[in-house]
Amino acid sequence: MRVLLTGRDGQLGHECQLACPAGVDLTAVGRQECDLSDPAAAAAVVHAYRPNLVLHTAAWTAVDDAENQEAAATMVNGEAVRALAAAAREVGARMIGVSTDYVFSGEGTEPWQEDDAVAPLNAYGRSKLAGEIALAEELPGAGCMVRTSWVYGRRGHNFVHTMLKLMLAGRELQVVEDQQGCPTWAGGLAEALWALASWPTNQAFAPLMHYTDGGICSWFGFAQAIREEALGLGLGVAESSVLPCTSEAYPTPAKRPSWSPLAFSEGWAMVDKEQVPWQVALRTALPHLAAEAQASRPN
Ligand SMILES: NC(=O)c1ccc[n+]([C@@H]2O[C@H](COP(=O)([O-])OP(=O)(O)OC[C@H]3O[C@@H](n4cnc5c(N)ncnc54)[C@H](OP(=O)(O)O)[C@@H]3O)[C@@H](O)[C@H]2O)c1
């Protein structure tokens, strides 16, 4: 299987390279080789490489910056997805993309199902929704968008790295308690995407699947667990403390959904992928992230 991976230098793209199964002929491209702000140029990369599968992890992920640059974010997250998907169709490839809980309103009480009504609260969510629609329209049956949430990998910017750095600096942290969701270890998500890549070619992809680690917590609960795990690993976080606060106390340009949990799709059973409780995933992941956080700790 020839696979073209976008987002080579992103946290999920990095984990996808680490988790790449033997026998896959993988080419990973970054912004330099495949700039999504130029959708036609990005499509040309697919035509040049002629993969069997496009694994598309690159995206405009700067949620707050998207608020006043929505057209640019939509070019990357919407129009480039359409161009990549059309090119994939033209070369006979399938495509797996990655989307977000931010397509939902956040006004819920049960985990979101794939076919629940979407109503993004911010420009990033709208741009990612444009990508979902584009993939479904351009590659029916051969395109699958995997929605996920609260992703953290060993590389790049994410909540776990931020918390670890602040905790290692002995800071008292205030973390929002009124947003609930599902943390997701990027290493597990990468394995899931590769499992999906093995979906039988004579069977249609579901257009949408949800993948997160299992269970629900608030950002505050997540931060508390990170601190507990870091203490257990003997990292120097004992001087830090974690206190709850509200979203109002921590205003951001983009509004965040207060209820984000995604219901784990039944389709994962088809590729033998089980959901892992988020606490178990965190325990698996933390030593990898801690190694990176300690390496970048100022002396
Ligand atoms: N992180 C989360 O919590 C989260 C939650 C839900 C869904 N998702 C989705 O999961 C996927 C992976 O996200 P991630 O967490 O791995 O994000 P990430 O670490 O921010 O990586 C995104 C990658 O996209 C690349 N990129 C951005 N703009 C580009 C452009 N114009 N042309 C080419 N490449 C560009 C970046 O390149 P540079 O390295 O050059 O900047 C970066 O390597 C995305 O589709 C994201 O929307 C993420």
PDBQT file of the ligand as one rigid body, heavy atoms in Angstrom, charges set to zero:
ROOT
HETATM    1  N1  LIG A 301      -5.015  18.894  18.577  1.00  0.00    +0.000 N 
HETATM    2  C1  LIG A 301      -6.281  18.627  18.924  1.00  0.00    +0.000 C 
HETATM    3  O1  LIG A 301      -6.664  18.701  20.097  1.00  0.00    +0.000 OA
HETATM    4  C2  LIG A 301      -7.260  18.207  17.865  1.00  0.00    +0.000 A 
HETATM    5  C3  LIG A 301      -8.586  17.949  18.249  1.00  0.00    +0.000 A 
HETATM    6  C4  LIG A 301      -9.499  17.548  17.287  1.00  0.00    +0.000 A 
HETATM    7  C5  LIG A 301      -9.086  17.383  15.970  1.00  0.00    +0.000 A 
HETATM    8  N2  LIG A 301      -7.821  17.671  15.631  1.00  0.00    +0.000 N 
HETATM    9  C6  LIG A 301      -7.415  17.488  14.223  1.00  0.00    +0.000 C 
HETATM   10  O2  LIG A 301      -6.409  16.483  14.201  1.00  0.00    +0.000 OA
HETATM   11  C7  LIG A 301      -5.550  16.704  13.086  1.00  0.00    +0.000 C 
HETATM   12  C8  LIG A 301      -4.108  16.686  13.563  1.00  0.00    +0.000 C 
HETATM   13  O3  LIG A 301      -3.901  17.785  14.433  1.00  0.00    +0.000 OA
HETATM   14  P1  LIG A 301      -2.585  17.944  15.290  1.00  0.00    +0.000 P 
HETATM   15  O4  LIG A 301      -3.013  17.984  16.699  1.00  0.00    +0.000 OA
HETATM   16  O5  LIG A 301      -1.557  16.952  14.865  1.00  0.00    +0.000 OA
HETATM   17  O6  LIG A 301      -2.156  19.417  14.850  1.00  0.00    +0.000 OA
HETATM   18  P2  LIG A 301      -0.738  20.091  14.804  1.00  0.00    +0.000 P 
HETATM   19  O7  LIG A 301       0.211  19.445  15.736  1.00  0.00    +0.000 OA
HETATM   20  O8  LIG A 301      -1.005  21.556  14.920  1.00  0.00    +0.000 OA
HETATM   21  O9  LIG A 301      -0.242  19.776  13.331  1.00  0.00    +0.000 OA
HETATM   22  C9  LIG A 301      -0.849  20.351  12.223  1.00  0.00    +0.000 C 
HETATM   23  C10 LIG A 301       0.103  20.221  11.057  1.00  0.00    +0.000 C 
HETATM   24  O10 LIG A 301      -0.533  20.840   9.931  1.00  0.00    +0.000 OA
HETATM   25  C11 LIG A 301       0.441  21.573   9.255  1.00  0.00    +0.000 C 
HETATM   26  N3  LIG A 301      -0.122  22.691   8.523  1.00  0.00    +0.000 N 
HETATM   27  C12 LIG A 301      -0.773  23.767   9.012  1.00  0.00    +0.000 A 
HETATM   28  N4  LIG A 301      -1.061  24.617   8.014  1.00  0.00    +0.000 NA
HETATM   29  C13 LIG A 301      -0.570  24.058   6.878  1.00  0.00    +0.000 A 
HETATM   30  C14 LIG A 301      -0.544  24.453   5.527  1.00  0.00    +0.000 A 
HETATM   31  N5  LIG A 301      -1.053  25.609   5.112  1.00  0.00    +0.000 N 
HETATM   32  N6  LIG A 301       0.028  23.627   4.627  1.00  0.00    +0.000 NA
HETATM   33  C15 LIG A 301       0.576  22.459   5.013  1.00  0.00    +0.000 A 
HETATM   34  N7  LIG A 301       0.596  22.030   6.279  1.00  0.00    +0.000 NA
HETATM   35  C16 LIG A 301       0.028  22.830   7.198  1.00  0.00    +0.000 A 
HETATM   36  C17 LIG A 301       1.389  22.106  10.309  1.00  0.00    +0.000 C 
HETATM   37  O11 LIG A 301       2.599  22.377   9.671  1.00  0.00    +0.000 OA
HETATM   38  P3  LIG A 301       3.815  23.120  10.416  1.00  0.00    +0.000 P 
HETATM   39  O12 LIG A 301       4.418  22.068  11.275  1.00  0.00    +0.000 OA
HETATM   40  O13 LIG A 301       4.672  23.555   9.297  1.00  0.00    +0.000 OA
HETATM   41  O14 LIG A 301       3.199  24.267  11.182  1.00  0.00    +0.000 OA
HETATM   42  C18 LIG A 301       1.440  20.937  11.282  1.00  0.00    +0.000 C 
HETATM   43  O15 LIG A 301       2.504  20.075  10.955  1.00  0.00    +0.000 OA
HETATM   44  C19 LIG A 301      -6.012  18.021  12.464  1.00  0.00    +0.000 C 
HETATM   45  O16 LIG A 301      -6.884  17.737  11.394  1.00  0.00    +0.000 OA
HETATM   46  C20 LIG A 301      -6.795  18.694  13.571  1.00  0.00    +0.000 C 
HETATM   47  O17 LIG A 301      -7.755  19.597  13.070  1.00  0.00    +0.000 OA
HETATM   48  C21 LIG A 301      -6.874  18.063  16.538  1.00  0.00    +0.000 A 
ENDROOT
TORSDOF 0
